Amino acid sequence: MRRIIVMGGILLVLTVIQASPVYDSIRNAIAIKPDIVLIVIVFLGFTFGSFEGIIYGFIAGFTQDIISSGVLGLNALVYLNIGFLAGLFYRKIDKSVLSTVLFVFTATAAKSILYFIVNSFTYDPAITLAFAKKQILFEIPFNTVLSPVVFLILDRLSGLLELIRGGPRQV
């Protein structure tokens, strides 16, 4: 339970940072806004399973829904499902570069398609097409390239936390 609270808190902070104006100014400077939260949710689902993937995905998505002015519940639904699907691969595949890249690519593409569908009902078609173009040309490739680096950092941090806590638990 303590792990869920600590990791949920860290994810909450990451989500607030990703939705902050400072992060938007970085995005405007390099023209890309990577979805670090999505990559972290995939890592947590791979590492801890579907149940915790759902919890972390919901926390991150609902926080983004509250902060943003989009459709309430859309981010929560998207990230919840990504956490669940990543958790299905818990202990079934290794966290190799190929598996992380493929899963993050697929998750980012699925997120982009769902956002495109919802935006096509709520926004002007020109805005929706510009959004889709930005997602396909920038966010999907950048998330895919960034995912092994984030996975490596998170894997090292999780190992360090286990050492600080007294070693891995025996089940």
Secondary structure, DSSP 8 states (H G I E B T S, - for coil): -HHHHHHHHHHHHHHHHHTSHHHHHHHHHHT----HHHHHHHHHHHHH-HHHHHHHHHHHHHHHHHHSSS-TTHHHHHHHHHHHHHHTTTTTS---HHHHHHHHHHHHHHHHHHHHHHHHHHS-HHHHHHHHHHIIIIIHHHHHHHHHHHHHHHHHHHHHHHHHHTS----
